[in-house]
Amino acid sequence: MLARCPHCRQVFTAEAPGEQACHHCGQRVLVPGAAAPPLAQAELVTESAPTAEPPPLERTPHSGFANAYLQTLHDVLLQPRRFFSALPPQGPSGPPLTFAIVTIWIGSGLSQILGRAFSSPESVEKAMQALHDALGSNAAQFEQQMQPFLKMLKPQPWPTVIAWSLFAMPVIALVTVYGSALLSHFFLVLSKKAPRGFQATFRATCYAFAPWVIAAIPLGGLPALVWLIVLMSLALAAVHGVSRGAGVWAVLAPYVLLCGCACAAMAAAALLGVFSLAGM
């Protein structure tokens, strides 16, 4: 059953009536249905109980896309707990998906354009020459081994950068959003913590990409990724009415699984190398 905590006013899932801790604030409350010591009594709510009005981007009519997008971005970044607690689990897919694609384009596509604007082939060539001089006799071997990576350091032509930003980046953003939502929902279902379906997971995932906007600034990628993971954990817990730990599990489990597979592959490759050297 769902219950609303009288202390923090957040909705949480109660496994049974009686005294228990709120999943959000940790305060002890009494869920009606069993005798218990006198405590602040929680208010029962139903699945269909309205939470709040939709985000600015989903309101019709709204004051233009730009204003609605910026207001939604402001609410997600600066008031995330309030935003995701008020986010309707069911609703249109278009506005949240548009929000995620635009945000990823700003963070990744704009960073490509800015990076190309503030770099030049001459500066890269000077840096490579300095590295070549420092390596001395080992320079040729180093360049041969690192050739694929060295090519990536060279600035791309402007037409390539523009085409990548305008056409490739939205497609990558679309795949990224759906892939993240599907993986997170899979692990939520696996742990039986997805009572409101995939649509709730998808909507929360889309809006949780808001921190990626800061990836547009230099060295902003890592802080944006960490903020995104924290925000997505909070979002999934809020829209499904489950504990914060369940949200963290759904977000981090795919990365843990990926790292585990990578470590297993490297260990297998190392063992094969040892066996081949030993002549086995």
Number of C-alpha atoms within 10 A of each C-alpha: 13 19 24 20 26 17 16 12 15 19 25 23 17 20 10 13 15 16 22 15 15 25 20 19 12 12 14 18 22 24 27 16 10 10 11 12 8 9 11 15 18 21 16 15 14 9 9 7 8 11 13 12 11 15 22 20 24 18 12 9 8 12 12 10 12 11 13 18 22 14 14 20 24 14 18 22 18 10 11 20 16 14 21 26 22 18 22 21 22 15 14 12 14 11 20 24 20 17 22 25 23 20 25 27 25 20 22 22 24 21 21 19 16 13 17 17 11 8 13 13 14 11 12 15 13 11 11 16 13 11 13 16 11 11 13 9 10 11 14 11 11 12 15 10 10 10 11 10 10 13 10 9 12 17 19 17 10 12 9 9 18 16 11 15 19 13 11 14 20 20 12 13 19 16 13 16 21 15 13 19 24 16 16 28 25 17 20 26 14 11 12 10 22 23 15 14 16 19 16 24 25 25 28 27 28 26 30 29 27 26 25 24 22 21 23 23 15 10 10 16 19 12 13 19 16 12 17 21 18 16 26 28 24 25 30 33 27 28 25 24 25 23 19 16 12 21 28 20 16 26 26 17 15 16 12 12 11 12 12 12 12 12 12 12 12 12 12 12 12 12 12 13 12 12 11 10 9 8 7 7
